[in-house]
Amino acid sequence: MEAEQERRGCPSWCVTTAAEHAEDDPGTWLHEGPRFGLLRTWWLEGAAAEPAFSATVADEATGCGAELSADDLRQLATDALDAAMWLDRQARSTPSEHGVSVVELVRRAHEGSTRSA
């Protein structure tokens, strides 16, 4: 699937199938990103002046009258924070950096730096 993603120009984290991308509006790509518990992340590429990152609650969580325990709420809060941090990171990076780990970015920066005496 990774070769298919590269051919479509998708970031490495995109789980949207080629059939789903075929239904995208002309000139746009809607990439589904990683899930954080019940939260799904998205990247709408091409339609806006700059890429738009967002998150939605997964379909299985939107049932009417769904009850959450205190533990469920704590997990949802943790997942929401993780998703928000991921969205912020993606929005601040260039398309070639989307999905690249912070460790890899630091390694690249170190390799590209020069030392002066």
BALOBA-1460 file (C-alpha; in Angstrom, 3 decimals):
// residues 117
<rec num="1" residu="m" x="0.000" y="0.000" z="0.000"/>
<rec num="2" residu="e" x="2.932" y="2.353" z="0.618"/>
<rec num="3" residu="a" x="3.869" y="2.322" z="-3.096"/>
<rec num="4" residu="e" x="0.232" y="3.126" z="-3.953"/>
<rec num="5" residu="q" x="0.284" y="6.069" z="-1.526"/>
<rec num="6" residu="e" x="3.497" y="7.439" z="-3.019"/>
<rec num="7" residu="r" x="2.024" y="7.135" z="-6.517"/>
<rec num="8" residu="r" x="-1.101" y="9.069" z="-5.456"/>
<rec num="9" residu="g" x="0.995" y="11.661" z="-3.650"/>
<rec num="10" residu="c" x="-0.432" y="10.743" z="-0.255"/>
<rec num="11" residu="p" x="1.481" y="11.240" z="2.985"/>
<rec num="12" residu="s" x="2.723" y="8.000" z="4.553"/>
<rec num="13" residu="w" x="0.014" y="8.114" z="7.263"/>
<rec num="14" residu="c" x="-2.924" y="8.346" z="4.813"/>
<rec num="15" residu="v" x="-5.327" y="5.386" z="5.100"/>
<rec num="16" residu="t" x="-7.733" y="6.617" z="2.413"/>
<rec num="17" residu="t" x="-8.109" y="4.050" z="-0.359"/>
<rec num="18" residu="a" x="-7.659" y="4.840" z="-4.051"/>
<rec num="19" residu="a" x="-11.413" y="4.230" z="-4.520"/>
<rec num="20" residu="e" x="-12.219" y="6.764" z="-1.800"/>
<rec num="21" residu="h" x="-9.806" y="9.283" z="-3.329"/>
<rec num="22" residu="a" x="-11.543" y="8.785" z="-6.675"/>
<rec num="23" residu="e" x="-14.652" y="10.315" z="-5.080"/>
<rec num="24" residu="d" x="-12.790" y="13.485" z="-3.977"/>
<rec num="25" residu="d" x="-13.819" y="16.775" z="-5.568"/>
<rec num="26" residu="p" x="-11.632" y="17.809" z="-8.521"/>
<rec num="27" residu="g" x="-8.471" y="19.547" z="-7.352"/>
<rec num="28" residu="t" x="-8.756" y="18.310" z="-3.764"/>
<rec num="29" residu="w" x="-7.599" y="15.313" z="-1.752"/>
<rec num="30" residu="l" x="-9.179" y="14.289" z="1.557"/>
<rec num="31" residu="h" x="-6.632" y="12.198" z="3.441"/>
<rec num="32" residu="e" x="-7.735" y="10.247" z="6.492"/>
<rec num="33" residu="g" x="-4.944" y="10.166" z="9.036"/>
<rec num="34" residu="p" x="-4.282" y="8.242" z="12.197"/>
<rec num="35" residu="r" x="-7.012" y="7.578" z="14.739"/>
<rec num="36" residu="f" x="-6.720" y="8.594" z="18.351"/>
<rec num="37" residu="g" x="-9.245" y="6.388" z="20.120"/>
<rec num="38" residu="l" x="-12.651" y="7.562" z="18.906"/>
<rec num="39" residu="l" x="-11.150" y="10.551" z="17.071"/>
<rec num="40" residu="r" x="-10.358" y="10.450" z="13.347"/>
<rec num="41" residu="t" x="-7.938" y="12.943" z="11.805"/>
<rec num="42" residu="w" x="-8.196" y="14.447" z="8.326"/>
<rec num="43" residu="w" x="-6.228" y="16.606" z="5.925"/>
<rec num="44" residu="l" x="-8.082" y="18.451" z="3.171"/>
<rec num="45" residu="e" x="-5.445" y="19.282" z="0.614"/>
<rec num="46" residu="g" x="-5.861" y="21.609" z="-2.333"/>
<rec num="47" residu="a" x="-9.273" y="23.210" z="-1.771"/>
<rec num="48" residu="a" x="-8.246" y="26.014" z="0.578"/>
<rec num="49" residu="a" x="-5.456" y="28.547" z="0.319"/>
<rec num="50" residu="e" x="-3.551" y="26.370" z="2.771"/>
<rec num="51" residu="p" x="-4.091" y="22.758" z="3.848"/>
<rec num="52" residu="a" x="-6.792" y="22.239" z="6.471"/>
<rec num="53" residu="f" x="-6.280" y="19.686" z="9.239"/>
<rec num="54" residu="s" x="-9.216" y="18.586" z="11.389"/>
<rec num="55" residu="a" x="-10.601" y="15.784" z="13.528"/>
<rec num="56" residu="t" x="-14.015" y="14.184" z="13.854"/>
<rec num="57" residu="v" x="-15.555" y="11.748" z="16.291"/>
<rec num="58" residu="a" x="-15.678" y="8.267" z="14.753"/>
<rec num="59" residu="d" x="-19.084" y="7.055" z="13.571"/>
<rec num="60" residu="e" x="-19.238" y="4.304" z="16.198"/>
<rec num="61" residu="a" x="-19.092" y="6.940" z="18.953"/>
<rec num="62" residu="t" x="-21.990" y="9.086" z="17.789"/>
<rec num="63" residu="g" x="-24.800" y="6.772" z="18.886"/>
<rec num="64" residu="c" x="-27.662" y="8.574" z="20.578"/>
<rec num="65" residu="g" x="-27.506" y="8.335" z="24.341"/>
<rec num="66" residu="a" x="-23.977" y="6.930" z="24.460"/>
<rec num="67" residu="e" x="-22.847" y="6.870" z="28.075"/>
<rec num="68" residu="l" x="-19.270" y="7.399" z="29.150"/>
<rec num="69" residu="s" x="-17.737" y="6.382" z="32.448"/>
<rec num="70" residu="a" x="-15.148" y="8.507" z="34.218"/>
<rec num="71" residu="d" x="-12.435" y="6.260" z="32.746"/>
<rec num="72" residu="d" x="-13.957" y="6.654" z="29.256"/>
<rec num="73" residu="l" x="-13.943" y="10.441" z="29.662"/>
<rec num="74" residu="r" x="-10.304" y="10.464" z="30.824"/>
<rec num="75" residu="q" x="-9.336" y="8.335" z="27.809"/>
<rec num="76" residu="l" x="-11.275" y="10.630" z="25.476"/>
<rec num="77" residu="a" x="-9.514" y="13.662" z="26.983"/>
<rec num="78" residu="t" x="-6.105" y="12.007" z="26.524"/>
<rec num="79" residu="d" x="-6.954" y="11.022" z="22.941"/>
<rec num="80" residu="a" x="-8.212" y="14.540" z="22.199"/>
<rec num="81" residu="l" x="-4.960" y="16.071" z="23.461"/>
<rec num="82" residu="d" x="-2.899" y="13.609" z="21.397"/>
<rec num="83" residu="a" x="-4.997" y="14.360" z="18.302"/>
<rec num="84" residu="a" x="-4.696" y="18.122" z="18.832"/>
<rec num="85" residu="m" x="-0.925" y="17.886" z="19.172"/>
<rec num="86" residu="w" x="-0.721" y="15.765" z="15.993"/>
<rec num="87" residu="l" x="-2.910" y="18.245" z="14.085"/>
<rec num="88" residu="d" x="-0.801" y="21.190" z="15.282"/>
<rec num="89" residu="r" x="2.398" y="19.407" z="14.251"/>
<rec num="90" residu="q" x="1.054" y="18.606" z="10.777"/>
<rec num="91" residu="a" x="-0.234" y="22.142" z="10.231"/>
<rec num="92" residu="r" x="3.206" y="23.591" z="11.077"/>
<rec num="93" residu="s" x="5.130" y="21.221" z="8.810"/>
<rec num="94" residu="t" x="5.622" y="21.206" z="5.073"/>
<rec num="95" residu="p" x="3.876" y="18.520" z="2.995"/>
<rec num="96" residu="s" x="7.164" y="16.601" z="2.658"/>
<rec num="97" residu="e" x="7.363" y="16.471" z="6.471"/>
<rec num="98" residu="h" x="3.793" y="15.324" z="7.142"/>
<rec num="99" residu="g" x="3.893" y="12.171" z="9.228"/>
<rec num="100" residu="v" x="7.676" y="12.309" z="9.802"/>
<rec num="101" residu="s" x="8.632" y="11.755" z="13.423"/>
<rec num="102" residu="v" x="10.106" y="14.558" z="15.508"/>
<rec num="103" residu="v" x="13.215" y="12.404" z="16.015"/>
<rec num="104" residu="e" x="13.691" y="12.142" z="12.245"/>
<rec num="105" residu="l" x="13.236" y="15.914" z="11.812"/>
<rec num="106" residu="v" x="15.878" y="16.590" z="14.488"/>
<rec num="107" residu="r" x="18.239" y="14.119" z="12.805"/>
<rec num="108" residu="r" x="17.741" y="15.869" z="9.450"/>
<rec num="109" residu="a" x="18.324" y="19.286" z="11.003"/>
<rec num="110" residu="h" x="21.500" y="18.044" z="12.667"/>
<rec num="111" residu="e" x="22.809" y="16.583" z="9.391"/>
<rec num="112" residu="g" x="22.089" y="19.848" z="7.591"/>
<rec num="113" residu="s" x="23.706" y="22.104" z="10.169"/>
<rec num="114" residu="t" x="27.207" y="23.443" z="9.940"/>
<rec num="115" residu="r" x="29.608" y="24.123" z="12.734"/>
<rec num="116" residu="s" x="31.712" y="27.220" z="12.830"/>
<rec num="117" residu="a" x="34.845" y="27.649" z="14.875"/>
